[in-house]
């Protein structure tokens, strides 16, 4: 008696004996220097957690900014697309993984055809009936050479890459919201400076007109005052337009309108903003594990490497198994009776002999795709290295520039007071007073811009080091989804 489980056991044993033709993966060497240009970059902010381990809630401590970031994480459409891409990649991976297992289906067939034996003589039945009920496995590929396994590994790497892409998108979103928020604060401070300056110059026009009418001053002084006032009015209009554009940019990031309480609490702009915490830069090699975009590029490289295994397996025989198990009878009442049960097992093998170079071309294309992925991976490392280096190199110079401009601002404020006093006493010309006013206005605006650049640089460094994503962030995002 034949043991009917023998074919199944044999097939399982052959399947488990399958091999993989995927090349051994080795992470490419990082094409950057071993350390940053600044000698103190590694030791900076000693004792502080790395940016990648510092949640954005701890780094951005302004309660208003934290609220805006949470709104963006809930509503931003780009982040939502990134999350949906994960679900799509996960489904694609499950589809590929399912190819490793047989597809079992049930079938019920009934047929009726003229009987060859009874058609001529008229004796017996003129028709033959056939009824079948059973389970069937159709063309189940036995993955001896790892073709399906290689495709599964490639799909898994793509799925992991989409997860890293979502993390990179969130890191970028958090940094973008913070940058837009501080830019809006700077706009508010610039508007306040322009409004105050315009009010002062409008009062100067009245005084200049009065002095001109009484003959104390010339028409030149009056016209210069008018020109300076209109210049301040034009600057105010320009800044109002820029403020509206910057708010629109922030609204797009949030996915909804700016909350009214926050819009009303902009206050004195950047004058109330504190410095952001310092974070240690570490070594360039740390970026390989800290930056989600670099991890994404590496997963794409792993996927391309796995595709080479699938392309290699195409040169070997492809073995498939088709089988059926069920009951068949010429009479419907004969189904499921003793003796009606049986099975068929039909293995098949195909070996490519001539395909006009298709398999060779597929293998060559897979190898080229891997080289492309290597280049993209190395480029992502180089870009990250440059972003960190730029932010580090800008830290000290921005701090020194801001300190110098604040000292210069104090000097210009004193100069304006002295110029106004000298002009009132007839010692200096009105041109000296106007020049002091013009210099002070330009310097006030420049100081705000440098302060904004300093804050944006701190945000850029936090983002470049992989900050903005953590387990704490992941839990909050998962809850929101």
C-alpha positions in Angstrom: 0.0 0.0 0.0 1.3 3.4 -0.9 1.6 6.0 1.8 -0.2 9.1 0.4 1.7 11.5 2.7 5.0 10.6 1.1 4.8 13.0 -1.9 3.9 15.9 0.4 6.8 15.1 2.8 9.2 14.8 -0.1 8.1 18.1 -1.5 8.5 19.8 1.9 12.0 18.3 2.2 13.0 19.6 -1.2 11.7 23.0 -0.5 13.6 23.3 2.8 16.7 22.3 0.9 16.5 25.4 -1.3 19.5 27.7 -1.6 19.9 31.4 -2.0 21.9 33.1 -4.8 21.8 36.6 -3.2 25.3 38.1 -3.0 26.7 38.5 0.5 25.8 42.0 1.6 28.6 44.3 2.8 27.9 47.9 3.8 29.9 50.3 1.7 32.5 52.3 3.4 31.4 55.8 4.3 32.9 58.2 1.7 33.5 61.0 4.2 36.2 62.0 6.7 36.5 60.2 10.0 35.6 63.4 11.9 34.2 66.8 11.3 36.4 69.8 10.5 35.7 71.4 13.9 38.0 69.7 16.4 35.5 70.3 19.2 32.4 69.0 17.4 32.5 65.6 19.1 33.0 67.0 22.6 30.4 69.8 22.2 27.6 69.7 24.6 29.3 66.9 26.6 26.8 64.9 28.6 23.8 65.9 26.4 21.9 63.1 24.7 22.5 62.7 20.9 20.0 64.5 18.7 18.5 61.1 17.5 17.7 60.2 21.1 16.3 63.6 22.0 12.6 63.8 21.2 11.4 67.0 19.6 9.1 67.6 22.7 12.3 67.9 24.8 14.2 70.0 22.2 11.5 72.5 21.3 10.3 73.6 24.7 8.0 76.5 23.6 4.5 75.3 24.4 3.0 77.1 21.3 5.5 75.4 19.0 4.8 72.0 20.6 1.1 72.5 19.9 1.8 73.4 16.3 4.0 70.3 15.7 1.4 68.0 17.1 -1.2 69.6 14.8 1.1 69.0 11.8 1.8 65.4 12.8 -2.0 64.8 12.9 -2.9 66.7 9.7 0.0 67.0 7.3 -0.8 65.4 4.0 2.8 64.5 3.1 3.2 62.6 6.3 -0.1 60.9 5.7 1.1 59.8 2.2 4.3 58.4 3.8 2.3 56.4 6.3 0.1 55.0 3.5 3.2 54.1 1.5 4.2 51.9 4.4 0.9 50.1 4.3 1.2 49.6 0.5 4.8 48.2 0.9 3.7 45.9 3.6 0.9 44.5 1.4 3.3 44.1 -1.4 5.7 42.2 0.9 2.8 39.9 2.0 2.0 39.2 -1.7 5.5 38.2 -2.5 5.9 36.1 0.7 2.6 34.3 -0.2 4.3 33.0 -3.4 6.4 30.7 -1.2 3.4 28.7 -0.2 0.9 26.7 -2.2 -2.4 28.1 -3.2 -5.0 25.5 -2.3 -8.4 25.9 -3.9 -11.5 23.8 -3.9 -13.3 22.9 -7.1 -16.6 21.3 -8.1 -16.9 20.1 -11.7 -19.8 18.5 -13.6 -19.8 17.6 -17.2 -22.1 15.8 -19.7 -21.0 14.6 -23.1 -22.1 12.1 -25.8 -21.0 8.6 -25.1 -18.6 7.2 -27.7 -19.7 3.6 -27.1 -23.5 4.2 -27.4 -23.6 6.6 -30.2 -23.6 4.1 -33.0 -25.6 1.0 -31.9 -28.3 2.8 -29.9 -27.7 0.4 -26.9 -26.8 1.8 -23.5 -26.7 5.4 -22.5 -26.1 8.0 -25.2 -24.4 10.4 -22.7 -21.6 10.1 -20.2 -21.7 12.1 -16.9 -18.7 13.1 -14.8 -18.8 14.7 -11.3 -15.6 15.8 -9.4 -15.2 17.4 -6.0 -11.8 18.0 -4.4 -8.8 20.2 -3.5 -6.3 21.4 -6.0 -2.8 23.0 -5.9 -1.9 24.6 -9.2 1.7 25.3 -10.4 3.2 25.7 -6.9 6.8 26.7 -7.5 9.3 24.8 -5.4 11.9 27.4 -4.6 15.0 25.3 -4.9 17.3 28.1 -6.1 15.8 30.9 -4.0 14.1 33.0 -6.7 11.0 33.6 -4.7 13.0 33.9 -1.5 15.2 36.6 -3.1 12.1 38.5 -4.2 10.7 38.3 -0.7 13.9 39.7 0.8 13.8 42.5 -1.8 10.2 43.3 -0.9 11.0 43.2 2.8 13.8 45.7 2.4 11.5 48.0 0.4 9.0 47.8 3.2 11.6 48.7 5.7 12.8 51.5 3.5 9.3 53.0 3.5 9.3 53.0 7.3 12.5 54.9 7.3 11.1 57.3 4.6 8.2 58.0 7.0 10.7 58.7 9.8 12.7 61.0 7.5 9.4 62.8 6.5 8.5 63.3 10.1 12.0 64.6 11.0 11.8 67.1 8.1 8.2 68.1 9.1 9.1 68.8 12.7 12.1 70.9 11.6 10.0 72.7 8.9 7.3 73.6 11.4 9.9 74.9 13.9 11.6 77.0 11.1 8.3 78.4 9.9 7.3 79.3 13.5 10.5 81.2 14.2 10.3 82.9 10.8 6.8 84.1 11.6 8.1 85.4 15.0 10.9 87.3 13.1 8.2 88.7 10.8 6.3 90.0 13.7 9.3 91.7 15.2 10.3 93.2 11.9 6.8 94.6 11.5 6.9 96.1 15.0 10.2 97.8 14.1 8.8 99.1 10.9 5.6 100.4 12.5 7.6 102.2 15.2 10.0 103.7 12.7 7.2 104.8 10.4 5.4 106.5 13.3 8.6 108.3 14.4 9.3 109.5 10.8 5.8 110.7 10.4 6.3 112.9 13.4 9.6 114.0 12.0 7.8 115.2 8.8 5.5 117.3 10.9 8.5 118.9 12.6 10.4 119.4 9.4 7.4 121.0 7.8 6.9 123.3 10.7 10.6 124.3 10.6 10.4 124.8 6.8 7.3 127.0 7.1 8.9 129.2 9.8 12.1 129.5 7.7 14.2 127.7 10.3 15.0 124.8 7.9 15.4 124.5 4.2 13.1 122.6 1.8 15.9 120.1 1.3 15.5 119.0 5.0 11.8 118.6 4.5 12.1 116.6 1.3 14.6 114.3 2.9 12.3 113.6 5.8 9.5 112.8 3.3 11.7 110.4 1.3 12.8 108.6 4.5 9.3 108.3 5.7 8.0 106.8 2.4 10.9 104.4 2.4 9.8 103.1 5.8 6.2 102.9 4.5 7.4 100.8 1.5 9.4 98.5 3.8 6.4 98.0 6.0 4.2 97.0 3.1 6.9 94.5 1.9 7.2 93.0 5.3 3.4 92.7 5.7 3.3 90.8 2.4 6.2 88.5 3.5 4.5 87.9 6.8 1.3 86.7 5.0 3.3 84.4 2.8 5.2 82.9 5.7 1.9 82.3 7.6 0.5 80.6 4.5 3.6 78.3 4.4 3.1 77.4 8.0 -0.7 76.7 7.4 0.3 74.3 4.6 2.6 72.4 7.0 -0.1 72.3 9.7 -2.8 71.1 7.3 -5.3 73.6 8.9 -5.5 77.3 9.9 -3.2 78.7 12.5 -5.1 78.5 15.9 -6.3 81.9 16.9 -4.8 81.9 20.4 -1.4 81.2 19.0 -1.8 83.8 16.3 -2.7 86.3 19.0 0.3 85.4 21.2 3.1 86.2 18.8 4.0 89.1 21.1 7.4 90.7 20.7 8.6 88.2 18.1 12.0 86.7 18.5 12.9 88.9 21.4 11.2 86.3 23.7 12.7 83.3 22.0 15.4 81.5 24.0 18.4 79.6 22.5 17.7 76.0 21.6 19.6 73.3 23.6 23.0 72.3 22.3 23.4 68.7 21.0 26.7 66.8 20.5 27.6 66.2 16.8 29.4 62.9 17.5 31.3 61.3 14.6 30.3 61.1 10.9 29.9 57.3 11.3 27.1 57.9 13.8 25.0 59.3 11.0 24.6 55.8 9.5 22.4 54.8 12.4 21.0 58.3 13.3 19.7 59.5 10.0 16.5 57.8 8.8 17.2 58.9 5.2 20.5 57.1 5.2 18.9 54.0 6.7 16.3 54.3 3.9 19.0 54.4 1.2 20.7 51.4 2.8 17.5 49.4 2.8 17.0 50.2 -0.9 20.6 49.0 -1.5 19.7 45.7 0.3 16.7 45.3 -1.9 18.7 45.8 -5.1 21.2 43.3 -3.8 18.5 40.7 -3.2 17.1 41.3 -6.8 20.5 40.0 -8.1 19.7 36.7 -6.4 16.4 36.5 -8.1 18.0 37.3 -11.5 20.6 34.6 -10.9 18.0 32.0 -10.0 16.3 32.5 -13.4 19.2 30.6 -15.1 18.3 27.4 -13.2 15.4 25.1 -13.6 12.0 26.2 -12.4 10.2 23.3 -10.7 6.4 23.5 -10.1 4.0 21.1 -8.6 0.3 20.6 -9.6 -1.8 18.2 -7.6 -5.4 17.3 -6.9 -7.1 15.3 -4.2 -10.8 14.5 -4.2 -13.5 12.3 -5.3 -14.9 11.5 -8.8 -17.9 9.5 -10.1 -20.1 9.1 -13.1 -23.1 9.5 -10.9 -23.8 12.3 -8.6 -24.9 9.8 -5.9 -21.6 8.0 -6.3 -19.6 10.9 -4.9 -18.0 10.4 -1.5 -18.5 6.6 -1.7 -15.7 4.2 -1.0 -13.4 3.7 -3.9 -14.2 7.1 -5.5 -11.3 8.9 -3.7 -8.0 9.5 -5.4 -5.2 12.0 -6.1 -3.0 13.2 -8.9 0.5 14.6 -8.6 2.1 16.3 -11.6 5.5 17.9 -11.1 7.0 19.9 -13.9 10.4 21.5 -14.6 11.4 24.1 -17.1 15.0 24.9 -17.9 15.8 28.0 -20.1 17.9 27.0 -23.1 17.5 29.9 -25.4 15.8 33.2 -24.4 17.7 35.6 -26.7 19.8 36.9 -23.7 16.8 37.9 -21.6 18.1 36.4 -18.4 21.6 37.7 -18.9 20.1 41.2 -19.5 18.0 40.9 -16.4 21.1 40.0 -14.4 23.1 42.8 -15.8 20.2 45.3 -15.1 20.0 44.0 -11.5 23.7 44.5 -11.0 23.5 48.1 -12.4 20.6 48.8 -10.1 22.7 47.7 -7.2 25.5 50.1 -8.3 23.0 52.9 -8.6 21.8 52.1 -5.1 25.4 52.1 -3.8 25.9 55.6 -5.4 22.7 56.9 -3.9 23.6 55.5 -0.5 27.0 57.1 -0.6 25.5 60.4 -1.8 23.0 60.4 1.1 26.0 60.0 3.5 27.9 62.8 1.8 24.9 65.1 1.9 24.3 64.4 5.6 28.0 65.0 6.3 27.8 68.4 4.5 24.6 69.4 6.3 26.1 68.7 9.7 29.4 70.4 8.8 27.6 73.5 7.5 25.6 73.8 10.7 28.6 73.3 12.9 30.8 75.8 11.0 28.0 78.4 11.2 27.4 78.1 14.9 30.3 80.1 16.2 30.3 82.7 13.4 26.6 83.4 13.8 27.0 83.8 17.5 29.9 86.2 17.1 28.0 88.1 14.3 24.9 88.5 16.5 27.0 89.7 19.5 28.8 92.2 17.3 25.5 93.5 15.8 23.9 93.9 19.2 26.9 95.9 20.3 26.7 98.0 17.1 22.9 98.4 17.7 23.6 100.0 21.1 26.1 102.3 19.5 23.7 103.4 16.8 21.0 104.0 19.3 23.3 106.3 21.3 24.4 107.9 18.0 20.8 108.7 17.1 20.2 110.4 20.4 23.3 112.5 20.1 22.5 113.4 16.5 19.0 114.5 17.5 20.4 116.6 20.3 23.0 118.2 18.1 20.5 119.0 15.4 18.0 120.5 17.9 20.8 122.8 19.1 21.8 123.7 15.6 25.3 122.1 15.9 24.7 119.4 13.2 22.8 119.3 9.9 19.5 117.5 9.4 21.4 115.2 7.0 23.3 113.8 10.0 20.1 113.1 11.9 18.5 111.3 8.9 21.6 109.2 8.3 21.6 108.1 12.0 17.9 107.2 11.7 18.5 105.3 8.4 21.4 103.3 9.9 19.6 102.4 13.0 16.5 101.1 11.1 18.7 99.0 8.8 20.7 97.6 11.7 17.6 96.7 13.8 16.3 94.7 10.8 19.6 93.1 10.2 19.9 92.0 13.9 16.6 90.3 13.7 17.6 88.5 10.6 20.9 87.3 12.1 19.0 86.1 15.2 16.6 84.2 13.0 19.5 82.7 11.1 21.1 81.5 14.4 17.9 79.7 15.5 17.3 78.2 12.0 20.9 76.9 12.1 20.3 75.2 15.5 17.2 73.6 14.0 19.2 72.5 10.9 21.9 70.9 13.1 19.2 69.0 15.1 17.6 67.8 11.9 20.9 66.9 10.2 21.9 64.8 13.2 18.7 62.8 12.9 16.7 64.6 15.6 12.9 64.7 15.5 12.2 61.0 15.7 12.2 58.7 18.7 10.2 55.9 20.3 8.2 58.6 22.2 7.5 60.3 18.8 6.7 56.9 17.2 4.1 56.1 19.9 2.4 59.5 19.5 2.3 59.2 15.7 0.9 55.6 15.9 -1.8 56.8 18.2 -2.7 59.6 15.8 -2.9 57.2 12.9 
